[in-house]
Amino acid sequence: MHSNLKPTDLKQKTIGIIGFGSIGKQVATICQSFQMKILVYDPYFTSNNVENLSIDLVSDLEDLFKKADIISIHVPYNKQTHHLVNGSLLKMARGGAILVNTSRG
């Protein structure tokens, strides 16, 4: 067992969700049950697609990376998403931020 690993309480943490399709929405639903603040970046998202979720839309990835404790990526691989997350974005992330990449491709 790793003695340097410390558990993290999700309550009151901020998650940034990149891609708000069906998987991104499911992640938001789970995170809402942990009383997390939810930031969403999705250029194709319209606010009428939300069912009982309390989310804040961000207009750019830089804002999401600066504010999120956890960043969760849920986008398909295509020309627009190739190198979507790069070194300059990662440098903007908070110290100790967690990146979860469940993207396809």
Helices and strands as residue ranges (DSSP letters): E 14-18, H 22-33, E 37-41, G 47-49, E 56-57, H 61-67, E 70-73, H 87-92, E 98-101
